[in-house]
Amino acid sequence: MSQSSSSATIKFAYWVPNVSGGLVVSTIPQRTDWSLEYNQKLAQTAEKAGFDYALSQIRFTAGYGAEHQHESVSFSQAILHATTKLKVLAAILPGPWHPAVVAKQLATIDHISNGRIAINVVSGWFKGEFQALGEPWLEHDERYRRSNEFIRVLKGIWTQDKFTFKGDFYRINDYTLSPKPLQKPHPEIFQGGSSRAARDNAASVSDWYFTNGNTPEGIKAQIDDIQAKARENGHKVRIGVNAFIIARDTEEEAKAVLDDIIKHAHVEAVHAFGDAVKQAGKASPEGEGNWAKSTFEDLVQYNDGFRTNLIGTPQQIAERIVHLKSIGVDLILAGFLHFIEEVEYFGRKVLPLVRELEAQRAAATSADTSADTREAEAATSAA
């Protein structure tokens, strides 16, 4: 049986394009826009298509094809106002934000949105942002240690009265937040990364762990490691995987779109991004964090989304998604080239196939279980 719940359907999230340039570092024409009007229409389209979550991005400064950026928390709230069911993840960067301020912000938004806000804690990969803001740039594992304290403070403030915390990065003294969030025990806490420190952190404090795109074998190795560590900690964590989805009526059409994106890659921006993120990953003691093994082509989609290979016909993509579920993936975090029309196409053409395949596998598993039970009962009777 997979580490993902066999009865639960796999969930879907999409990257909110609240920064300019879309989700690829390429000069290819895109019908994706970073404006509020576009994003509210996109959120409504995604909600209707069957998406569960939207993830707003956190960027403070221009670079790597993103010349403009809307702030994640306020933008998330604007998306929530335009929807009724979609849950929105606001990306937060420890360092510029204090956890007590975030706890209060999100508790208020939780009430305004009737329990539809969540948080994605980003430990930091962009050194230039920290330098621009006058924030200390910590070593790799120290950034995750700060994130661990950040999350523990969030949980404490959201669930306890007279909360006190004495850490290396944060100090809280007998603090009571009121009102606390509607969601119990607290809003969902997401966290990304691929390094050992990232996995260790998620296996101890996070509700969800996002990893960059990868092959099924590479993803499974990460899942096996993190779930073993989570069990040792008496903790439960669910897994989300990044994927750039190119769904077309034929495989040839989908591959042609991918080739066109890479052909028009913004070479200077891709190399600059690669230098920044690989420096961040290699700074880990093991020398392997996000992007450590990414090629130039991988980095054109800046979370290795091409590597997950959700590129092809609706049937091909649905089968690959259900295979990812079988190895322990609980959520697909999707990026698209032309967001609104491709999200609509995905909801109409791909998602129904996913649900059909899930139902078939669940029925087959149930039949196998029933057969095993009958055999065991027959053996007991014979004895």
C-alpha positions as CSV (number, residue, x, y, z in Angstrom):
1,M,0.0,0.0,0.0
2,S,1.2,3.5,-0.7
3,Q,2.3,5.8,2.0
4,S,-0.4,8.2,0.8
5,S,-3.9,7.3,1.9
6,S,-5.3,4.8,-0.6
7,S,-8.8,6.1,-0.1
8,A,-8.0,9.8,-0.3
9,T,-8.0,11.5,-3.7
10,I,-4.8,13.2,-4.7
11,K,-5.1,17.0,-4.3
12,F,-4.1,19.8,-6.7
13,A,-2.6,23.2,-6.1
14,Y,-1.4,25.8,-8.6
15,W,1.3,28.5,-8.4
16,V,-0.2,31.9,-8.2
17,P,1.5,34.1,-10.8
18,N,1.7,37.1,-8.5
19,V,5.2,37.9,-9.9
20,S,5.8,38.9,-13.5
21,G,7.3,36.6,-16.1
22,G,5.1,33.6,-15.5
23,L,6.5,30.3,-14.3
24,V,9.3,29.8,-16.9
25,V,12.5,31.8,-17.4
26,S,11.8,32.2,-21.1
27,T,11.0,34.9,-23.6
28,I,8.2,32.8,-25.2
29,P,4.9,34.7,-25.4
30,Q,2.7,33.9,-22.5
31,R,-1.0,34.8,-21.9
32,T,-0.3,34.7,-18.1
33,D,-0.4,38.0,-16.3
34,W,0.6,39.0,-12.7
35,S,-2.2,41.5,-12.2
36,L,-4.9,41.2,-9.6
37,E,-7.7,41.1,-12.1
38,Y,-6.1,38.2,-14.0
39,N,-5.4,36.3,-10.8
40,Q,-8.9,36.6,-9.4
41,K,-10.3,35.3,-12.6
42,L,-7.7,32.5,-12.6
43,A,-8.6,31.6,-9.0
44,Q,-12.3,31.3,-9.9
45,T,-11.3,29.2,-12.9
46,A,-9.1,26.9,-10.8
47,E,-11.8,26.5,-8.1
48,K,-14.4,25.5,-10.8
49,A,-11.8,23.1,-12.4
50,G,-11.3,21.2,-9.1
51,F,-8.2,22.7,-7.6
52,D,-7.9,22.6,-3.8
53,Y,-5.1,25.1,-3.2
54,A,-3.3,28.1,-4.6
55,L,0.2,29.1,-3.6
56,S,1.2,32.8,-3.7
57,Q,4.9,33.4,-4.2
58,I,7.2,35.5,-2.0
59,R,9.7,37.7,-3.7
60,F,11.0,41.0,-2.4
61,T,13.3,42.1,-5.2
62,A,13.5,41.9,-9.0
63,G,15.6,39.2,-10.7
64,Y,15.6,36.1,-12.8
65,G,12.8,37.2,-15.1
66,A,10.6,38.5,-12.3
67,E,10.7,42.3,-12.5
68,H,7.6,42.9,-10.5
69,Q,6.2,41.2,-7.5
70,H,3.0,41.6,-5.5
71,E,3.3,40.8,-1.7
72,S,2.1,37.3,-0.9
73,V,-0.1,37.8,2.2
74,S,-2.2,40.8,1.0
75,F,-2.4,39.2,-2.5
76,S,-3.6,35.9,-1.0
77,Q,-6.3,37.8,0.8
78,A,-7.5,39.4,-2.4
79,I,-7.7,35.9,-4.0
80,L,-9.7,34.6,-1.1
81,H,-12.2,37.4,-1.5
82,A,-12.8,36.3,-5.1
83,T,-13.4,32.6,-4.2
84,T,-15.5,30.5,-1.9
85,K,-13.8,27.1,-1.6
86,L,-10.2,27.5,-2.7
87,K,-7.6,27.5,0.1
88,V,-4.7,29.9,-0.4
89,L,-1.1,29.4,0.8
90,A,0.7,32.6,1.6
91,A,4.4,32.2,1.3
92,I,6.4,33.7,4.2
93,L,10.1,34.3,4.6
94,P,11.5,34.0,8.1
95,G,13.9,36.9,8.7
96,P,11.9,39.8,7.2
97,W,8.8,38.5,9.1
98,H,8.4,37.8,12.8
99,P,6.3,34.7,13.6
100,A,4.1,36.5,16.1
101,V,3.1,39.1,13.4
102,V,2.4,36.3,10.9
103,A,0.4,34.4,13.5
104,K,-1.8,37.4,14.1
105,Q,-2.1,38.3,10.4
106,L,-3.1,34.8,9.3
107,A,-5.5,34.3,12.3
108,T,-7.4,37.4,11.1
109,I,-7.4,36.3,7.5
110,D,-8.6,32.9,8.7
111,H,-11.7,34.5,10.2
112,I,-12.3,36.7,7.2
113,S,-12.0,33.8,4.8
114,N,-13.9,31.3,6.9
115,G,-10.9,29.0,7.4
116,R,-9.2,29.1,4.0
117,I,-5.7,30.5,4.7
118,A,-2.5,28.4,5.0
119,I,1.2,29.2,5.1
120,N,4.2,28.1,3.1
121,V,7.4,28.7,5.1
122,V,10.3,29.5,2.7
123,S,13.7,29.1,4.4
124,G,15.4,31.2,1.8
125,W,17.6,30.7,-1.3
126,F,18.0,34.2,-2.7
127,K,20.9,35.8,-0.9
128,G,20.5,39.1,-2.8
129,E,17.1,39.6,-1.2
130,F,18.5,39.3,2.3
131,Q,21.4,41.6,1.5
132,A,19.1,44.2,-0.1
133,L,16.9,44.2,3.1
134,G,19.9,44.3,5.5
135,E,19.0,40.9,6.9
136,P,21.6,38.4,7.9
137,W,22.2,35.6,5.4
138,L,22.5,32.5,7.6
139,E,24.3,29.3,6.6
140,H,22.1,26.6,5.0
141,D,21.2,24.5,8.0
142,E,20.9,27.6,10.2
143,R,18.1,28.8,7.9
144,Y,16.2,25.6,8.4
145,R,16.9,25.8,12.2
146,R,15.3,29.3,12.2
147,S,12.4,27.9,10.2
148,N,11.9,25.2,12.7
149,E,11.7,27.7,15.5
150,F,9.4,29.9,13.4
151,I,6.9,27.1,12.9
152,R,7.0,26.0,16.5
153,V,6.3,29.6,17.5
154,L,3.4,29.8,15.1
155,K,1.9,26.6,16.4
156,G,2.3,27.7,20.0
157,I,0.7,31.1,19.5
158,W,-2.2,29.5,17.5
159,T,-3.0,26.8,20.0
160,Q,-1.9,28.0,23.5
161,D,-2.7,30.9,25.9
162,K,0.2,32.5,27.8
163,F,2.6,31.0,25.3
164,T,6.4,31.4,26.1
165,F,9.3,30.4,23.9
166,K,13.0,30.8,24.4
167,G,14.9,30.0,21.3
168,D,18.1,31.1,19.5
169,F,16.1,33.2,17.0
170,Y,12.8,34.0,18.7
171,R,11.7,34.9,22.2
172,I,8.0,35.0,23.2
173,N,6.9,36.0,26.7
174,D,3.6,34.9,28.1
175,Y,1.7,35.9,24.9
176,T,-2.0,35.1,24.3
177,L,-3.4,35.6,20.8
178,S,-7.1,36.4,20.6
179,P,-9.0,35.5,18.5
180,K,-7.2,32.3,17.5
181,P,-7.7,30.9,14.0
182,L,-10.9,29.1,13.1
183,Q,-9.0,26.1,11.7
184,K,-8.2,23.6,14.4
185,P,-5.6,22.8,15.6
186,H,-4.3,25.6,13.3
187,P,-4.0,26.6,9.6
188,E,-2.0,24.1,7.6
189,I,1.8,24.7,7.5
190,F,3.6,23.9,4.3
191,Q,7.4,23.9,3.8
192,G,9.7,23.2,0.9
193,G,13.2,21.9,0.2
194,S,15.1,18.8,-0.9
195,S,18.1,18.8,1.4
196,R,18.5,16.6,4.5
197,A,17.9,19.7,6.7
198,A,14.6,20.4,4.8
199,R,13.4,16.8,5.2
200,D,14.4,16.7,8.9
201,N,12.5,19.9,9.5
202,A,9.3,18.7,7.8
203,A,9.5,15.4,9.5
204,S,9.4,17.1,12.9
205,V,7.1,20.2,12.6
206,S,5.5,20.8,9.2
207,D,2.1,19.5,8.0
208,W,3.1,19.4,4.4
209,Y,6.5,19.0,2.6
210,F,7.0,20.4,-0.9
211,T,9.8,19.0,-3.1
212,N,11.0,20.1,-6.4
213,G,10.1,18.2,-9.6
214,N,12.0,14.9,-10.0
215,T,11.7,11.4,-11.4
216,P,9.3,9.0,-9.6
217,E,12.4,7.2,-8.3
218,G,14.0,10.4,-7.0
219,I,10.7,11.5,-5.4
220,K,10.2,8.1,-3.8
221,A,13.6,8.1,-2.2
222,Q,12.8,11.5,-0.6
223,I,9.4,10.3,0.6
224,D,10.8,7.1,2.1
225,D,13.4,9.1,4.0
226,I,11.0,11.8,5.3
227,Q,8.3,9.4,6.3
228,A,10.7,7.1,8.2
229,K,11.9,10.2,10.1
230,A,8.4,11.4,10.7
231,R,7.4,8.0,12.2
232,E,10.4,8.1,14.5
233,N,9.2,11.6,15.7
234,G,5.6,10.4,16.1
235,H,4.7,13.0,13.4
236,K,2.6,12.9,10.3
237,V,3.5,14.9,7.1
238,R,2.0,14.9,3.7
239,I,3.9,15.3,0.4
240,G,3.5,17.8,-2.4
241,V,5.5,17.7,-5.7
242,N,6.2,20.5,-8.1
243,A,5.3,19.9,-11.7
244,F,5.0,22.1,-14.8
245,I,2.1,20.7,-16.7
246,I,1.8,20.8,-20.5
247,A,-1.4,18.9,-21.5
248,R,-2.3,18.8,-25.2
249,D,-4.4,16.7,-27.4
250,T,-1.3,14.9,-28.7
251,E,2.1,14.1,-27.2
252,E,3.8,15.7,-30.2
253,E,2.0,19.0,-29.5
254,A,3.0,18.9,-25.8
255,K,6.6,18.2,-26.5
256,A,6.7,21.0,-29.1
257,V,5.6,23.5,-26.5
258,L,8.3,22.3,-24.1
259,D,10.9,22.6,-26.9
260,D,9.7,26.1,-27.7
261,I,10.0,27.2,-24.0
262,I,13.5,25.9,-23.8
263,K,14.5,27.3,-27.2
264,H,13.5,30.7,-26.1
265,A,15.1,30.4,-22.6
266,H,16.4,33.7,-21.2
267,V,19.9,32.4,-21.1
268,E,21.5,35.1,-18.9
269,A,18.6,34.9,-16.3
270,V,18.7,31.1,-16.2
271,H,22.4,31.1,-15.5
272,A,22.1,33.8,-12.9
273,F,19.3,31.9,-11.2
274,G,21.2,28.7,-11.4
275,D,24.3,30.2,-9.8
276,A,22.2,31.6,-6.9
277,V,20.2,28.5,-6.1
278,K,23.1,26.1,-6.5
279,Q,25.2,28.2,-4.1
280,A,22.3,27.9,-1.6
281,G,22.0,24.1,-2.1
282,K,25.7,23.4,-2.0
283,A,26.1,25.3,1.2
284,S,24.3,22.4,3.0
285,P,26.7,20.0,4.7
286,E,25.8,17.2,2.2
287,G,26.2,19.6,-0.8
288,E,22.7,18.6,-2.0
289,G,19.7,20.9,-1.7
290,N,17.1,22.0,-4.2
291,W,18.5,22.3,-7.7
292,A,21.8,20.6,-6.8
293,K,21.6,18.3,-9.8
294,S,19.5,20.5,-12.1
295,T,20.5,21.0,-15.7
296,F,20.2,24.3,-17.7
297,E,16.9,22.9,-19.2
298,D,15.6,22.0,-15.8
299,L,16.2,25.5,-14.5
300,V,14.2,27.2,-17.2
301,Q,11.3,26.1,-15.0
302,Y,12.6,27.4,-11.7
303,N,11.4,24.5,-9.4
304,D,12.4,21.7,-11.8
305,G,8.9,21.3,-12.9
306,F,9.8,19.7,-16.3
307,R,11.5,16.8,-14.5
308,T,8.2,15.5,-13.1
309,N,7.2,14.8,-16.7
310,L,3.6,15.7,-16.6
311,I,3.9,16.6,-20.3
312,G,1.8,14.8,-22.9
313,T,-1.8,13.8,-23.5
314,P,-4.5,13.9,-20.8
315,Q,-4.4,10.1,-20.5
316,Q,-0.6,10.1,-20.1
317,I,-0.6,12.8,-17.5
318,A,-3.4,11.2,-15.5
319,E,-1.6,7.9,-15.5
320,R,1.7,9.5,-14.3
321,I,-0.2,11.4,-11.6
322,V,-1.8,8.3,-10.2
323,H,1.6,6.6,-10.3
324,L,3.0,9.4,-8.2
325,K,0.1,8.9,-5.8
326,S,1.0,5.2,-5.5
327,I,4.5,6.1,-4.3
328,G,3.3,8.5,-1.6
329,V,2.5,11.8,-3.3
330,D,-0.5,13.6,-1.8
331,L,-0.6,16.8,-3.9
332,I,0.6,18.1,-7.2
333,L,1.7,21.7,-7.2
334,A,1.2,22.8,-10.8
335,G,2.5,25.5,-13.0
336,F,1.3,26.3,-16.6
337,L,2.3,28.4,-19.5
338,H,-1.0,30.1,-20.3
339,F,-2.6,29.7,-16.9
340,I,-6.4,30.4,-17.3
341,E,-7.0,28.4,-20.4
342,E,-4.7,25.5,-19.4
343,V,-6.1,25.3,-15.9
344,E,-9.6,25.1,-17.5
345,Y,-8.3,22.4,-19.9
346,F,-6.8,20.4,-17.1
347,G,-10.0,20.5,-15.1
348,R,-12.0,19.4,-18.1
349,K,-9.7,16.8,-19.7
350,V,-7.2,15.5,-17.1
351,L,-8.7,15.6,-13.7
352,P,-11.7,13.4,-14.5
353,L,-9.3,10.8,-15.8
354,V,-7.3,11.0,-12.6
355,R,-10.5,10.4,-10.5
356,E,-11.5,7.5,-12.8
357,L,-8.1,5.8,-12.4
358,E,-8.1,6.4,-8.7
359,A,-11.5,4.7,-8.4
360,Q,-10.4,1.8,-10.5
361,R,-7.3,1.2,-8.3
362,A,-9.4,1.6,-5.1
363,A,-11.8,-1.0,-6.4
364,A,-9.0,-3.4,-7.4
365,T,-7.4,-3.0,-4.0
366,S,-10.8,-3.7,-2.3
367,A,-11.3,-6.8,-4.4
368,D,-7.8,-8.1,-3.6
369,T,-8.4,-7.5,0.1
370,S,-11.7,-9.3,0.0
371,A,-10.1,-12.3,-1.8
372,D,-7.3,-12.4,0.8
373,T,-9.9,-12.4,3.6
374,R,-11.9,-15.2,2.0
375,E,-8.8,-17.3,1.6
376,A,-7.8,-16.7,5.2
377,E,-11.3,-17.7,6.4
378,A,-11.3,-20.8,4.3
379,A,-7.9,-21.9,5.7
380,T,-9.2,-21.3,9.2
381,S,-12.3,-23.4,8.6
382,A,-10.3,-26.2,7.0
383,A,-8.0,-26.3,10.1
